[in-house]
Amino acid sequence: MKLSIYPNPTKGLFLVELDKEWMGTHLQVVLLTSHGDALTKRSLTVGTEEFDLSNYPAGVYLLQFVVGEESQIWKIVKY
């Protein structure tokens, strides 16, 4: 299953894109600070979802993807 995050690094806006192989999967996405504090939580489906870090300072943020009992974390850099 393909998942894309771009642009990374970002000035503020970035996209998460899920291909059609994710169809029927309950995917939860949590945007976190580098300290682990949750900024937003969403359920995603197939397609593209926009996230906005424009109101947050430059730094490293984390995107946690959760499917069932499994999770994966990606780093997002805002400059």
C-alpha positions in Angstrom: 0.0 0.0 0.0 1.4 3.4 -1.0 1.4 6.5 1.2 3.0 9.7 0.1 3.7 12.9 2.2 4.8 16.0 0.3 6.4 18.5 0.3 8.7 17.6 3.2 10.3 19.8 4.3 7.4 22.3 4.1 6.7 26.0 4.7 3.4 25.0 6.3 1.0 23.1 4.0 1.7 19.5 3.2 -0.4 16.7 1.7 -0.9 13.0 2.7 -1.8 10.9 -0.3 -3.2 7.4 0.0 -3.6 5.1 -3.0 -6.7 2.9 -3.7 -5.1 -0.1 -2.0 -6.0 1.6 1.3 -9.7 1.4 0.5 -11.7 -0.2 3.3 -8.9 0.4 5.8 -9.6 2.5 9.0 -6.5 4.7 9.1 -6.1 7.2 11.9 -3.6 10.0 11.6 -2.3 12.0 14.5 -0.2 15.1 14.0 2.2 15.6 17.0 4.8 18.0 18.2 8.3 16.7 18.6 7.5 16.3 22.3 4.5 14.0 21.5 1.7 16.5 22.2 -1.2 15.9 19.8 -2.1 18.9 17.5 -4.8 17.2 15.4 -6.3 13.7 14.9 -8.1 12.6 11.7 -9.5 9.5 10.0 -8.3 9.2 6.4 -9.5 7.3 3.4 -8.3 7.0 -0.1 -7.2 10.2 -1.8 -5.3 13.3 -0.6 -5.7 15.2 2.7 -4.1 18.6 3.4 -2.5 19.4 6.7 -1.5 23.0 7.7 1.4 23.8 10.0 1.3 27.5 9.1 0.3 28.6 12.6 3.0 26.6 14.3 6.7 27.5 14.7 9.5 26.0 12.5 10.7 22.6 13.7 10.2 18.9 13.5 6.7 17.4 13.8 5.5 13.8 13.8 2.7 12.1 11.8 1.5 8.9 13.5 -0.4 6.5 11.3 -2.5 4.0 13.2 -4.2 0.9 11.6 -5.6 -1.4 14.2 -2.8 -2.3 16.7 0.0 -1.2 14.4 1.4 2.3 14.1 4.1 4.1 12.1 5.6 7.5 12.6 6.9 9.9 9.9 8.9 13.1 10.6 7.7 16.3 9.0 10.1 19.3 8.9 8.7 22.8 8.9 11.1 25.6 8.0 
